Amino acid sequence: MGLKTILVCLTTPENAETLMKVAVPLARKHGAHLIGLHTIEALLVYPGIAMHIPETAFAKFSASQKQDSQEIRGVFEKHTAAEDFISEYRLIHAEAVSANERMVESARAADLVIMAHEDKDNDRFDQRNAQTQVIRESGRPVIVVPLGYKGPEIGSNLLLGWSDTRESARAAHDMLAIADEGAQVTVLRVGKGSKDALKDSDAIDITEGLARHGIKPTLEIREAKGASVAEVLNRTAFEKGADLIVTGAFGHSRAYDFVLGATTYALLKEQEIPVLFSK
């Protein structure tokens, strides 16, 4: 059925420029309704703390929020003004919850969510770790775009990181809504080597299943050889000229991720091209 509702989370004017260059071609290609979401931060005053906040401080805070919103809206409208698809700029006040929670709420009704990579220099306090929260809690596929990304449009050449997990299966099928007709798709399993490819029934099954949708998948099995799974995915994506990495996300508990690390966090940390995460 394709993509019919795309939500792009716009946090700063700079990141909005990058995200719109990714979101608009996808919305155009699919005739999707494109929603640009920006949240207004709440100025929280905690009960029990005796302090006086001058009116001028409130005024300055509100003016700063208004300026950011106007700049972001300007970027959104600049990129959508000449397009035929429906576009909507949505301004939401965070109020008593964080911006991340508002993003999660809005994401649940979308077919696809597009977000920027974490920007530690410019993200507000209530926007920190937004990517992990939206991926974990929204139930929707999320494309995270590197800061300042200037690569090709998404959809013609994709890399699917495959493992025998629920999350990988979800990612593979989420990818179908994004892949162009006849797209090149590399199904990559990081395993024991190419000699095992013919015995890998699960990877063969998903490769054959993808081919029935009119795309052109090829199966590769590569050894890590001391590298992390994230490093192998990034290196292979570069070699193949992929415009998107597709992978399952957070297949382990938070405790496991904290102690041993995880591919999802590694990809989020050292991201080179857009990555679609499915949970």
Secondary structure as UniProt FT lines:
FT   STRAND          5..9
FT   HELIX           13..30
FT   STRAND          33..40
FT   TURN            47..48
FT   HELIX           55..80
FT   TURN            81..82
FT   STRAND          87..93
FT   TURN            95..96
FT   HELIX           99..107
FT   TURN            108..109
FT   STRAND          112..116
FT   TURN            120..122
FT   HELIX           125..127
FT   TURN            128..129
FT   HELIX           130..137
FT   STRAND          142..145
FT   TURN            147..148
FT   STRAND          157..161
FT   HELIX           166..175
FT   TURN            176..178
FT   TURN            181..182
FT   STRAND          184..190
FT   HELIX           194..199
FT   HELIX           201..211
FT   TURN            212..214
FT   STRAND          216..222
FT   TURN            225..226
FT   HELIX           229..240
FT   STRAND          244..248
FT   HELIX           254..260
FT   HELIX           263..269
FT   STRAND          275..278
//
